[in-house]
Amino acid sequence: MRVIKVLNVSVVLVIDSIGKELILLGKGIGFNKKIGDEILPNEIEKVFILKDKEVSRNIIRLAAETDSVYFEIAKATIDKAKKDFNFELMDYIYLALTDHIAFAAKRVKEEINLANFYTQDVKQFNPQEFELGQFAISLLYEKTGIQLPFDEAGNIAFHFINAQQNNSYQKNRKINDVVNSILEIVQYNFQIQYDVESVAFVRFLTHLRLFGQRLISQTQISENTDVLFDTVIQECKSEYECVKKINKYITQSFSGGLSKQEELYLTIHIHRILLEIK
């Protein structure tokens, strides 16, 4: 296999002996590589075949703007999940987990604290997934010196809960219904077309899947009176009005509406979607 493009130190785009394009993940796989260089089998840790175009495009896009260390941390955590707990995981977790860790690290650098209150529930009912969250936090600190808050272990755990292939069909269907309904509400409210390849959309989609999981498992993020909520809804009034419509849908479809913290997250993600479209 020969290099077509180095996306970052841990991600390269290659072509194999029969002309098929692949994305390869591996620690340091792109270091000092240039177009035409051969990739040896012992350098490869994960292969993405470009037939799954959505996952592949999003990895290429994310790799272009994300430090390779976050790919390495996500890959090491996923490897631990497979080795220690025999998890069978869907490929999208490589993208979603990398993006989540990178975004969480950015929040710490910017001193933005979004507290979560479902962490203890996840720790109690999903101890293996929670252990993976703690592992990722420790590895991030070891490699970068960035210390994520304890609650982030719960957020990371949800990625593994969602990505397990043996999750029940019925549960996944309910989550998909929630995700699609919210996407439609936002799209209709603002009369927009999503750029499904954009980073903002991928992040929004990931957040909605995690939110759907919390909603179905009744572990929604609890109320929080943090001043950030008041600041955001004042600066993003139209986005928050849309969130109110989402809240109405949730109230009609499930027992109870959105907590303020869930409203805050949705408002921020919708704001990013609109900014990217503009």
LOFIFI-374913 format. One line per field, with one value per residue (C-alpha): residue in one letter; residue number from 1; y negated, x negated, z. Coordinates in steps of 0.1 Angstrom, whole numbers, plus 5000, padded with zeros to 4 digits. Example, Ala and Ser with C-alpha at 12.3 -4.5 7.8 and 13.67 -1.06 7.14 Angstrom:
# residues 2
resn: c(a,s);
resi: c(1,2);
py: c(5045,5011);
px: c(4877,4863);
pz: c(5078,5071);
//
This chain:
# residues 278
resn: c(m,r,v,i,k,v,l,n,v,s,v,v,l,v,i,d,s,i,g,k,e,l,i,l,l,g,k,g,i,g,f,n,k,k,i,g,d,e,i,l,p,n,e,i,e,k,v,f,i,l,k,d,k,e,v,s,r,n,i,i,r,l,a,a,e,t,d,s,v,y,f,e,i,a,k,a,t,i,d,k,a,k,k,d,f,n,f,e,l,m,d,y,i,y,l,a,l,t,d,h,i,a,f,a,a,k,r,v,k,e,e,i,n,l,a,n,f,y,t,q,d,v,k,q,f,n,p,q,e,f,e,l,g,q,f,a,i,s,l,l,y,e,k,t,g,i,q,l,p,f,d,e,a,g,n,i,a,f,h,f,i,n,a,q,q,n,n,s,y,q,k,n,r,k,i,n,d,v,v,n,s,i,l,e,i,v,q,y,n,f,q,i,q,y,d,v,e,s,v,a,f,v,r,f,l,t,h,l,r,l,f,g,q,r,l,i,s,q,t,q,i,s,e,n,t,d,v,l,f,d,t,v,i,q,e,c,k,s,e,y,e,c,v,k,k,i,n,k,y,i,t,q,s,f,s,g,g,l,s,k,q,e,e,l,y,l,t,i,h,i,h,r,i,l,l,e,i,k);
resi: c(1,2,3,4,5,6,7,8,9,10,11,12,13,14,15,16,17,18,19,20,21,22,23,24,25,26,27,28,29,30,31,32,33,34,35,36,37,38,39,40,41,42,43,44,45,46,47,48,49,50,51,52,53,54,55,56,57,58,59,60,61,62,63,64,65,66,67,68,69,70,71,72,73,74,75,76,77,78,79,80,81,82,83,84,85,86,87,88,89,90,91,92,93,94,95,96,97,98,99,100,101,102,103,104,105,106,107,108,109,110,111,112,113,114,115,116,117,118,119,120,121,122,123,124,125,126,127,128,129,130,131,132,133,134,135,136,137,138,139,140,141,142,143,144,145,146,147,148,149,150,151,152,153,154,155,156,157,158,159,160,161,162,163,164,165,166,167,168,169,170,171,172,173,174,175,176,177,178,179,180,181,182,183,184,185,186,187,188,189,190,191,192,193,194,195,196,197,198,199,200,201,202,203,204,205,206,207,208,209,210,211,212,213,214,215,216,217,218,219,220,221,222,223,224,225,226,227,228,229,230,231,232,233,234,235,236,237,238,239,240,241,242,243,244,245,246,247,248,249,250,251,252,253,254,255,256,257,258,259,260,261,262,263,264,265,266,267,268,269,270,271,272,273,274,275,276,277,278);
py: c(5000,4966,4931,4908,4882,4878,4866,4863,4883,4910,4911,4916,4921,4949,4970,5008,5031,5034,4996,4995,4964,4970,4949,4963,4955,4962,4945,4925,4941,4907,4895,4884,4901,4885,4894,4927,4941,4977,4985,5017,5041,5037,5000,5005,5006,5000,5000,4981,4992,4962,4981,4966,4931,4912,4925,4921,4886,4875,4891,4872,4840,4844,4855,4823,4802,4824,4832,4868,4874,4874,4902,4921,4918,4928,4958,4970,4967,4987,5013,5017,5021,5049,5066,5064,5065,5082,5053,5055,5018,5000,4982,4947,4947,4940,4907,4898,4906,4888,4857,4859,4861,4833,4811,4818,4809,4776,4768,4773,4750,4723,4729,4738,4762,4781,4802,4835,4851,4886,4898,4919,4936,4946,4957,4980,4995,4995,5000,5014,4984,4961,4977,4969,4933,4931,4948,4922,4893,4907,4913,4878,4864,4886,4875,4839,4827,4818,4829,4835,4833,4866,4863,4867,4904,4906,4888,4911,4941,4933,4935,4972,4978,4965,4981,5017,5038,5061,5033,5042,5034,5018,4995,4983,4977,4955,4935,4931,4918,4892,4882,4879,4860,4834,4830,4824,4798,4778,4781,4770,4742,4725,4737,4750,4779,4797,4801,4837,4837,4807,4811,4792,4816,4847,4832,4825,4860,4875,4854,4863,4900,4896,4875,4902,4928,4907,4901,4938,4949,4920,4906,4871,4845,4829,4792,4768,4731,4723,4687,4701,4711,4676,4662,4686,4682,4645,4646,4674,4664,4679,4712,4714,4708,4738,4758,4749,4767,4797,4796,4797,4828,4845,4837,4851,4882,4891,4885,4851,4824,4813,4802,4768,4785,4805,4773,4756,4783,4783,4745,4745,4773,4756,4723,4740,4756,4722,4706,4732,4729,4691);
px: c(5000,4987,4995,5018,5021,5009,5039,5020,4993,5018,5040,5031,5049,5035,5040,5036,5022,5055,5062,5086,5084,5082,5078,5052,5049,5018,4996,4970,4981,4979,4946,4921,4943,4947,4968,4957,4941,4950,4969,4957,4983,4968,4975,5013,5036,5070,5082,5113,5124,5138,5170,5183,5181,5198,5174,5144,5152,5157,5125,5106,5123,5117,5081,5073,5081,5075,5042,5031,5028,5066,5068,5042,5061,5094,5077,5060,5093,5112,5085,5089,5127,5122,5094,5106,5144,5148,5169,5180,5181,5194,5168,5182,5169,5134,5147,5171,5148,5118,5140,5154,5120,5106,5136,5136,5099,5106,5133,5108,5083,5110,5121,5156,5171,5203,5212,5230,5251,5257,5221,5229,5258,5235,5208,5233,5252,5224,5191,5171,5180,5173,5139,5131,5140,5116,5089,5093,5091,5059,5043,5051,5035,5005,5000,5010,5011,5048,5070,5106,5132,5143,5178,5163,5159,5197,5198,5171,5189,5220,5200,5193,5228,5242,5216,5219,5233,5253,5275,5311,5328,5358,5336,5316,5348,5361,5329,5329,5365,5355,5324,5344,5373,5350,5330,5364,5375,5343,5343,5379,5376,5346,5354,5319,5302,5276,5241,5238,5200,5194,5178,5206,5232,5212,5209,5246,5254,5231,5247,5282,5274,5260,5290,5313,5295,5299,5336,5343,5324,5339,5305,5310,5286,5300,5309,5280,5282,5248,5246,5235,5271,5284,5256,5261,5298,5295,5269,5287,5323,5335,5317,5333,5367,5361,5350,5383,5401,5378,5388,5425,5418,5400,5427,5454,5434,5418,5425,5411,5393,5357,5336,5319,5285,5299,5314,5280,5262,5288,5287,5250,5250,5277,5258,5227,5248,5262,5227,5212,5241,5237);
pz: c(5000,4990,5005,4986,5013,5049,5069,5102,5120,5129,5098,5061,5029,5007,4976,4976,4950,4931,4931,4961,4983,5021,5053,5077,5114,5134,5159,5140,5107,5089,5104,5078,5051,5016,4986,4971,5002,5011,5044,5060,5076,5111,5110,5105,5134,5118,5082,5068,5034,5015,5006,5038,5023,5051,5079,5056,5045,5081,5093,5065,5074,5112,5107,5088,5118,5148,5166,5160,5198,5201,5174,5193,5226,5211,5193,5226,5245,5218,5217,5255,5251,5226,5245,5281,5276,5242,5229,5193,5182,5151,5132,5137,5173,5160,5146,5174,5203,5187,5181,5216,5234,5212,5219,5257,5258,5240,5266,5294,5277,5273,5309,5300,5325,5315,5346,5342,5368,5354,5360,5391,5373,5344,5368,5386,5356,5330,5350,5321,5298,5327,5333,5296,5302,5331,5311,5283,5308,5324,5290,5278,5310,5305,5269,5270,5306,5301,5330,5320,5348,5364,5348,5313,5321,5319,5285,5271,5285,5265,5232,5240,5251,5218,5196,5208,5180,5203,5216,5212,5179,5196,5217,5187,5167,5194,5196,5158,5159,5185,5164,5131,5147,5162,5130,5112,5137,5134,5096,5093,5118,5101,5065,5060,5043,5064,5052,5063,5058,5081,5115,5131,5117,5128,5163,5164,5152,5178,5205,5195,5196,5231,5241,5227,5248,5279,5271,5266,5296,5317,5327,5313,5325,5356,5362,5365,5374,5359,5345,5312,5305,5309,5288,5259,5257,5256,5228,5208,5211,5178,5185,5220,5205,5183,5214,5230,5201,5206,5243,5233,5211,5239,5264,5241,5232,5266,5303,5311,5291,5287,5316,5314,5308,5279,5265,5268,5249,5221,5218,5214,5188,5167,5169,5155,5127,5117,5118,5095,5070,5070);
//
